[in-house]
């Protein structure tokens, strides 16, 4: 499985960005997906996750209400819409995937994911 993330960039506080992550697997619909981020000098942390069937989502408290995760199984792509961005959202964002036998389950733990993208940098200026 190869994951290709894109969409990062520099934006002013209060602005928006949408990240995309393309999954090389034709069985994308069998994968639960997630987004994590790592800020300079900090450990990687959970941001958002979506279930295999797209029906359930989960968010870190710090992004709840501002970020939205979604997926398009026809395009083998997951998205992270980020609104009302803050300087503390500055980080390298990673998409992650894992096969899931449970269509409606979301995974928040980093160790639950087997496949990772290369990361895309988001910089929010104040």
Rosetta blueprint (number, residue, H / E / L):
1 X L
2 X L
3 X E
4 X E
5 X E
6 X E
7 X L
8 X L
9 X E
10 X E
11 X E
12 X E
13 X L
14 X L
15 X L
16 X L
17 X E
18 X E
19 X E
20 X E
21 X E
22 X E
23 X E
24 X L
25 X L
26 X L
27 X L
28 X H
29 X H
30 X H
31 X E
32 X E
33 X E
34 X E
35 X E
36 X E
37 X E
38 X E
39 X L
40 X L
41 X L
42 X L
43 X L
44 X L
45 X E
46 X E
47 X E
48 X E
49 X E
50 X E
51 X L
52 X L
53 X L
54 X L
55 X L
56 X L
57 X E
58 X E
59 X E
60 X L
61 X L
62 X L
63 X L
64 X L
65 X L
66 X L
67 X E
68 X E
69 X E
70 X E
71 X E
72 X E
73 X H
74 X H
75 X H
76 X L
77 X E
78 X E
79 X E
80 X E
81 X E
82 X E
83 X L
84 X L
85 X L
86 X L
87 X H
88 X H
89 X H
90 X L
91 X E
92 X E
93 X E
94 X E
95 X E
96 X E
97 X E
98 X E
99 X E
100 X L
101 X L
102 X L
103 X L
104 X L
105 X L
106 X L
107 X L
108 X L
109 X L
110 X H
111 X H
112 X H
113 X L
114 X L
115 X E
116 X E
117 X L
118 X L
119 X L
120 X E
121 X E
122 X E
123 X E
124 X E
125 X E
126 X L
